[in-house]
């Protein structure tokens, strides 16, 4: 895969509670954002790759679900992760 184990741990350490905390909503949202950005760049070059396009749409939906969950549970954490990752909405 394009993301090494160390890179994932770094993402979770920065956005989650720790490097081994892979279950926090913030860490998962950050990981999804990283993967979405990677696939977006791939699709700019390979515009007819419809399987990747479908995967990207599904991933955006999963991230949206996690963001909605976080918004419902704790609005301050939601606002912080939106600001940190530079997401809209």
N, C-alpha and C positions, 0 to 999 in steps of 0.2 A: 504494500500500500504506500501511497505517497507520503503519509505521515508516520514518522518513527515513534517508537514508544516514548522516547525522551521528549519529543515535541508535544505529545499528548499530555505527558506529566507536567510539562511546563504550562500548558494551557489550563489544566485543572488547578495547578498551584496558583496561578495568577487570578483566576476567576472563581475558583471554588474555595473550599475551606482548607484544602491541603492537596498535595500532589497525588495522594491515594484516594481522595474523595471524588469518585467518578459519578456519584449519584446525585449531586446537588444540581438544582435546576440551572443555576448560573453557569456551571461548568459544562453541562450538556448544551446549553444555548450557545456558548462560546465555541464548542467543538462543531456544532452544526453550522455556525457562521463561517468558520474556517473552511469546512467542506463545501459549503455553498459558494464561497468566493472562488475556491479551486475549480469547481465545476463550471462556474460562470466563465472563467478564463478559458477553459477547455472548449466550451460551446462557442466562444467568439471565433475560434480557429476552425472548429468542426461543426458547422451549423446544421448539418444533416444528421447528426448523431441523435436520433430520436429516443433511444433508450436512456441516454444520459439526461436528455431533456426531461423525460418522465421522472427519473430519479431525483432530479433537481426540484421539480414541482412537489414531489412527495416530501422531500426533505424540508422545503420551505413550509409546508403544512405542519410537519412535526414541530418545527421551531416555533411556528405561530401558536400551536397548542400549548407548548411549554411556556411561552410568553403570556398567554391568556391565564394559565394556571398561576403563574407567579404574580400576575396583576391582581388576581382574585385573592391570593393568600397574603401578599405583602407588597403594597404599592411602592414603598420606598426601595425595596430590592429591585423591583421591576424598573423603576426610573433610573436606578444606578446602572443596571446592566445595559439598558437602552443607550444611556449617555456614554458609557465606556466603550461599547462596540460601535457606536455611531449608526444605530438602526433608526428607521423612521417609525412613526406612529406611537 
